[in-house]
Amino acid sequence: MEKIRVLVVDDSKVSRIMMASVLSRTTFQICDYAKNSMEAVEKYRSLNPDVVTMDMNLPDGDGIECSRKILEINPNAKIVMISAMKDASLMMRGRTVGINSFLQKPINANELIDTLLMVCQSTENSIDVLRESYVKPFIKVLQKNLFSLAGLHSKVDLELDKDDFLDVTGIAVIIGLTGVPMGRAILHMDTQTMNRYSKIMLGMSEEEDLSEEEASDSVEESANIIVGRSVSMINDICKDKEMRITPPGTICGHRIRIVNPKLTSFNITASTRLGDFKMNIGFAEGE
Amino acid sequence: MDAKFVNPFIDAFMTVMPQIGFQDITRKKVSVKDKSAQSLGVTVLVGFTKQIRGNVAYNMSEETAKYIASTMMMGMPVEEFNDMAQSAIAELSNMLTANAATNLATLGYDVDISTPSLSVGHDFVVKISSEQYLAIDMDLSGHKIEINISLQ
């Protein structure tokens, strides 16, 4: 099996020796060491390692700043931050620059290996798993329920969201997903589709007046049913994990941008005779 | 909604904000609101599951969001509410809510929180409850942050 190459950034010789001893006889191989920030950036550029372990305190700067420079070279660089203190402000700054994993000294060998393995799992692979095991149930349930709730036939399209944001004029119902994986599901549509759909849901004729509240409540309730049933389906298949849903939060208005910082998300569009019913299902990256 | 759920959020705010560089923090009024909040420009929604279910919505103007992001990033100038600033505000909401969740755990409630959803715009409302909910106004050096809490 091919070894996974690790660049260890740490100014302490003791820490470097400990790291070498933990990683010997594993699938990881230390390709080099860097003892300061400048060396780390240079070696990252020349060696292109699979993963970097980054000490927080370096003689010529802090590990977060050094990570930011590495992430400028490669936005998909995998970095595990290691520090004596694991305080909230440090983690917040780290996450803001794009570091997803943090470990506290003294390092526990198993924890280090688990974290490195998790960080190195190929992104492609995890996108496939998310699509097949977690997003496809949403498509099935969406189609089935558009039919059972409103007699609608739909043609469905699925794609990976490359924008990191969602622009909505109309309604968006946001439902959080907790457990593993963690994320959130959004059902959204324009105002006209919402109004047409709600009249059918409420058994009203085209001519009858519908209040804004009745319309948004109908969509909110539908989102709750669709997301709830999708998650039950996922839990039935993956019996070792339990996902839960939060109550809905509903956003209505014009030109709203919902941003997805650091989520891997998918867009589902169900085209019907009433208009498009869209869902965005996003999952948080590994901690 | 039970008023005992309010203090864990105020305590979280008072604990977390000084850690990331804010000194001048005051609690303003607590009010009862009905169903929806008009967004002030930037609204972050975080959901709760397990023993307590509901949502919290942090509501602030874009100016305030930029001011907070700048302070969080050690005074780095934030001219636009860009990706980095959005990411900082989402992360802050996550930290505040996680801290409140820990406070709720010490009261004996086992809770889990969702990933934050951040919305930006000039004309939208956020409905977090089908009934009444509580809103706390916090002041951060003259900037207002509204914490809307609907938990059951």
Interface residues (C-beta under 8 A of the other chain):
Chain A: D87 A88 S89 M92 R93 R95 T96 D164 A172 I174 I175 G176 L177 T178 G179 M182 G183 R184 I186 S216 D217 E220 R244 I245 T246 P247 G249 T250 I251 C252 G253 H254 R255 I256 R257 I258 V259 N260 P261 K262 L263 G282 A284
Chain B: V16 Q19 I20 G21 S39 T43 L45 V46 G47 F48 T49 K50 R53 G54 N55 A57 M72 M73 M74 D83 M84 Q86 S87 A88 A90 E91 L92 M95 N99 D112 I113 S114 T115 S117 L118 S119 V120 G121 H122 D123 F124 V125 V126 K127 I128 S130 S150
